[in-house]
Amino acid sequence: MSLVLHNTLSKRKEAFKPLDPANVRMYVCGPTVYDRAHIGNARPVIVFDTLFRLLQRSYPKVTYVRNITDVDDKIMDAAKAKGIAIDEVTSTTTRLFHDDMAALGALPPTVEPRATQHIAQMIAMIEKLVANGHAYVNEGHVLFNVPSMPEYGRLSNRDRKEMVAGARVEVAPYKKDAADFVLWKPSAADQPGWDSPWGRGRPGWHIECSAMSEAHLGETFDIHGGGLDLVFPHHENEIAQSVCAHGGKPFVTTWMHNGFLSVNGEKMSKSLGNFFTVAEVLEQAPGEAIRFYMLGAHYRAPFDWTLDGLKQAKQGLDKVYRALLDASEGEALAGTAPAAVLDALYDDLNTPLAIAHLYELAKTLNKANMAGEPTAQAKADLLAAGQLLGVLQQDPATWLKWTPPNSGALPDAEIDQLVAAWDGARREKDYAKADALRAQLTELKVSVSASPAGTVWRRAE
């Protein structure tokens, strides 16, 4: 089956045909590094990491670019509020972002450009737009001239009246048209700024991604992704800038957007007390469980986050890890993700169906183990399917011992001692002692069992 993806621009599924099959090129909007990533930020990272894994399996080379926005008014506000330098805010937040996304099993992108390292490219692109009449200078600002592009609004499927009425369109006296947007703006002495033909200033948000994608992927590339909230104005404006700067050349072949995330049926908001950072939810479940939970919904569908849903995802993943743990030891084999899993992912990244097939693989592995049949190939295929989804990357015995940080649970080393004592009493047929130790372990919510690797234990729910 060939890869089929839903294209936001055409509003339908299309067969994916890369511009250069020898190098598939993908750009995904990354974080603005002023604060810890929240679970809404995590969803596109998980979605497009899964696509990245699938593309890597299907093509000899994939160039995945995900940017870091490190110049923005929100960053300046955060630095002022904390009383620290802007560089300290961006470097610390970037490091924490990397840590959080790695905990979710996300691979590093091929290239991670930073906005502040591409100011020259932004200025060059803006100069082109001014020269060809698609931008103008007014009161120290450079603005994109929206009426100069008749197709503006095609991605979001809005007319200009709808766009102007949108809450995210700034109304300002220096605009010729209410829909025009800022490419460059002046900076005060205490704000970050760079010299330009229009005076000392800094770029607008939208021009950053246009310049960075061109620098690393060329004027036209295969896939551009991000959250549904970015369709307008950000991605609409990227198209306008890039197409007009490049003489009308197409910007992106396939646009992909993941659905909105809510919490307990409501929009996530600090004021509602339902705002969760990735770091906070990592105290409730391991990163793979968070990833598995989000992949349980189709990427284009809305996703409603609940603690019960997270718990159920963790329990489901536990079952698959138990199947791996109980499988007989044998020669390690190279696995291949079964056709059913690949077909699900090739059909517009249908991760819920792929997970259903993952459970079937675990069931097959359990049956083979119970029947005393060889399990090496079934185990290898299950791990290969898990790798495509970015799960089952942990040692099963270690996974099943996980407990929330700061939970007060007995440390692993002490449980190891109790299990060893129970195992020793059982072997010596000191059943009274073995029963007492078993009762103590049960009280600690620890279960023990035999496996091909010997006696193992896991933390019970």
N, C-alpha and C positions, 0 to 999 in steps of 0.2 A: 504494500500500500504506500502511495506517495504522501508526503506531508501536505496537509490542508490546514490553512489558518484563516481565521475571520479577520477581514480587513475593515477597519473602522471607516476608511475612506469610501469604499464601495458598498459598505453595509451588508457584506455577504462573505461566505466562505469561498476561498480561492485556492487552487493548487499552488503551492509555493515553488517558484522558479527563480533561483538566485541569479543575480546579474553575472556572477562569476562563480561557478560551482567549485572552483579551486580555493575560494576564500569568501565564505559567507560573512556579511558585515551587519552588525546589530548595535544599536545605540539605545540605552535606557536612561531616563532621567534619574540622577542620583540625589543624595540628600543636600539640603542647605544646612551647613554644620554650625548650628547655634545652640542645640539642645539634644538630649538623648533621643534616639529613635523610638517611636511608639509602634504599636502593633499594626497600625494602618500603614506606616512606612515599610514594615516588614513584608507585607503581602506582595507588592510588586517585585521585591528582591527574590522572594521564594519562587514566584511564578516564572520570572525570566531566567532565574538560575536553572529551573527545570527545563525550560526551552533550550538554554545554552547546552545542557547535558545531552539533550536529544539531538541537537544540531551537530555536536561534536561526534556523536556516534554515526551520523549520516554523511558528514562531509569531511574532507581531509584537513581543512583549516577553517576555524571560526574566529573572527575578530569581534570580541564583545567589549564595547566601550560603555562605561558607566561613570558619569562625571561627579565631581565634588564642587558644589557651589560654595566658595569661600569668600565671596564679597557680596553683601546683601544688607539691607537696612535692619533686618532682624538680628543679624550678627552684631551690628553696631549697637543695637539696643541691649542685647544680652551682655556685651562687654561693659557697657556703661552701668547696667544694673548690678553686675558682679564686681565692678571696680577693678577689672583686669584688662590687659591688652587684648586687642582683637586677635592677634596671632595665637595667643594662649587659648582663647575660646575655640578657634578653628582647629588647632592641632590636637587639643584634648578631645574635642567632640568627634573629630575624624577617627582618632584611635579607638574611642569607645564604640563608634559605629562599626568599625572593622571587627572588634571583639564580639559585638552582638550578632552581626551577620555570620561570622564564622561559627558561633554557637548554634545557629539555625541551619548549619550545613551548607551555606552558600559558598560556592567557589569564588575566588577572586576574579574580577573581570580581566580581560586581556590587557586593557589599558584603562587607567583611572585618571583622566586629566583634571586639573584644577583650574578654575576660572582665572585666578590671579596669574597663572602661567601662560595665559592666552590673550592677554590684553591687546597685543600687537595685531593678532589675527582679527579680533573684534573691530578694532579701529579701521583696518584695511577693508573689512566687509562693509562697514558703515560708510566709508568713503565711496565705495562703489555705488551704494544705494543713493547717496546724495548726488553723485555724478550723473546717474541715469534717471533722475527725477522721481525716484521712489521714496526719497526722504528729504527733509528740509530742516534748517536750523532756525530756532526761534528762542530768544531769551536764554541763550546758553545751553539749550536742550537741542538734541537731534531727535526727530520723530519720524516714524515710518508713516508714509502717506497712504492710508488704507484705500481711498478711492482710486488710487493708481493701479490697483490690482482687482480686476472685475471678479475673479474667482474666490476672493476672500470670503471665508465662511463655509466653504464646501465641506471641510472635515467635520465641523460641529453641526452642520446642516441648519445654520441660523442665518436670518437676514440681518442687515446692519442695525435695524431698529431694535431687534431682540438683543443684539450684542451690546449696544450702547446702554440699554436698560439693565444689563447685567451688573451685579454688585461689584465685580472685579475690574470694571473699566473706570479708570481715573478720569474725572472731569477737571480740566485745567485751562486757564486763559491762553496759554501759549500754543494750544492745539488749533489747527485749521479745521479739523473735523473731529467730532467727539469720539470717533472710533480709533483715531490715531494713537499710537503707543510709543513709549520712550525707548530709544536705542542708546542714548548717552545723556547723562545729566551732570550738572556741575556739582563739585564737592566743596564743602566749607573747609577751612584750614584744619579743623580737628577731625575731618572725615578722610577715609582712604581715597586716594585719587591718583590719577596718572595724567601726564601731559598728552594733549591731543590737538588736532587742528581747530577744535572748538573750545579750547581752554582746559584747565585742569578739571578732571571729572572722573566718573566711573560708569561702567556699562549698566544698561537695563538688564533685567533678568533674562528676557527672551533671546537676546542676541548672543548670550553666552553659549547656549547649546548649539545654535547654528554654527558658530565659529569653531567650537570644539569638535563637533561631528565632522565638519569639513576637513579639519586638520588631520584627523585620524582615520576617516572612512571615505573621504572624497566628496565630491559634489552630489552624487547620487548613490544611495546604498539600499540595502535590502529591507531591514526591519527597524522600526522605531517603536519603543514601548514605554509604558508608564501607566499610572493610575487614571481612571476615568475622569477624575477631577482636573486633569491636565489638558483635556481635549480643547477646552476654551478657558482662558485665552492663550495659554502657553504654546501648545502644539499648533494651533491655528496661526499664531504669530511666527513660529519657527518656519512654517511652510512659506509664508509671505516673504520673510526676509531672504531665505535661502533661494527660492525660485527666482525672485527678482534680482538678487545679487549675481545669479549664475545665468542670466540671459534667458530665463524661461525653462531651463532644464528641470526635469522632475527631481524632487528632493528625496522622497522615500517611496519604495514600492509597496510595502505592507505596514500599516499602522495597527498596533495591538494595544488594547487597554483592559486592565483588570477592573472588576466591579468595586463598588464602595464597600467599606467595612463599617458595621455598626456594633454596638455593645448592648446586649440584652434588649435588642429591638429599638435602641435609641442611638442618635448620632453621638459619637465619642466626644466628650467635652470635659474639661477640668471642672467647670462650674456644676456639672451633673454628678461629679465624683465617679465617673466611669472611664477615666482616662488612664491607660496602662502603657508603660514603656516596656520595651523588650526585656530590659534588665529586671523589671518587676515580675513579669510572667516567667522568667527563667528561674525564679525562686519557687514557682508552683509546679513546674514540669521541665524535663530536659528539652533542649532545643529541637531534637528530632521529633518529639511529640508535638511541639508547636507547629513545626513544618508539616507533619503528617495531618494535623487537624486542618490547617489551611488548604492543603491539597485535596481534602475530602469534599470540597466544593469546586465546581467548575470556575476557572479563573474569571470568566466574564459575568458570572452570577454575583449578586450581592452576597456578602458573608456576614453573618451575625455571630459575634464572639460571645460565648458564655463559658463560665467555669465548668459547668457540667459537660459541655461539648469537649472541652480540653481534656477533662478526666476520661471521658469515653474514648477519645483518640489515643490517649496514653495506654489505656487498658487494651485497646485493639492492637497497638504496636507491641505490647507485652506478649500477647498471644503468639505473634509471629516470631519474636525473639525466643520464646519458649520452644517453639518448633525447631529453631536452629540449635538451641542448646541441647535438646534431647536427641538430635540426629546423631547417628553413629559416627564415630571417628573413622576416617579413611583417607585415601589419597586425595589431595586437594586438586580439584578439576577446574578448568576454565568454563565458566557458565555463559549462557546466552539468554538474554531476556526473551521469553516466549513470544510468539507472534501475536497472541491476544493482547499482551501488554503493549507491544509496539504499535499495534493497530489502534489501540485506544489513544495513545499519545500522538500518533500521526493524525488523528482526527481532531484537529484544533485543540490539542493538549487536554484531552479528556482524562484528567487525573482521577476523578471519582471512579470511573470504569477501570482504570489501571489498578487502583487500590483494591477493587473487588477481585480482580484477577490475582493480585498479590495474596489475598486471603486464600484463594483457591490453591495457589502454589504451596502455601503453608499447610493447608489441609492434606494435600497430596504427600507432602514430606512427613507429616504426622502418621499417615496411614502406612507409609513404607517403613517407618521406624517401628510401629507397633507390630507389623507383620514380619519384622526381622529381615527385611529386604535391603539391598544396597541403597544408600541415601546420598552418596557423594554428588551425583549429577543433579538430583532434585535440589539439594542444598545450594549448589553452585548457581543453578538457574534462578533460584529465589534471590540470592545475593546480587546477581546481575540485574534483575528487575528492580531491586531496591536501590541499586546504584543510580539507575536512571531517574528515580524519584528523589534521590538524595537521602535515603533512609537505610537502615540496617548496616550502618557504617561502624557500629560499636561492637565490642566484645559482648556476646550475649550474657555471660555470667556477670560482668560488670554492670551492664544495663539493668539487669533485674535486681541489682542491689541499690539502685538509686533511691535517694531520699531527699526531700527538700532541704536546702541549706538552712542552718540554724533551727532545725526542727526539734532538736533535743534527742533525736534517736541515737541509740547505742552505736558507736563507731564500728566500721566494718571489722577492724582488727579484733575487737572484743567478741563480736559475733563469730568470727573465724575460730576463736578459742573454744567457745561453747559448742559449736558444730563439731569440732575435732574431738572434744570430750564426749559428746553424744555418740559419734561414730565409733570411738574407741570402746565405750561401754557396750554398745550394740554388738561389736565384734567379739568382745569378751563374754557376751551373754549375761552381762549384769543388767538385766531388764529393768529392775527397780530404778537404778541410776539413770538408765537411758530414758525411761518414762518421765522421770523428774526433769531431766534436761530438755526433753521434748516439750513438756508443759511450760518450762521457762521460755523456750524459744517461741512458742505459740503466744504467750503473754506479750512478747516483744514484737509480735506480728511478723515472725520469720518462719518460713516453711523450708523444709529440707527434703531432698529427694536424690535418688541415684541417677547418674547420667553416664554416658560413655567415658566422660572425663573423670568420673569418680563422684563422690558425694558433693552436691552443690546446694547452695541456699539462695533464697530470694526473699525480698521484702514483700509481704502480702499487702493488699489494699486495705 
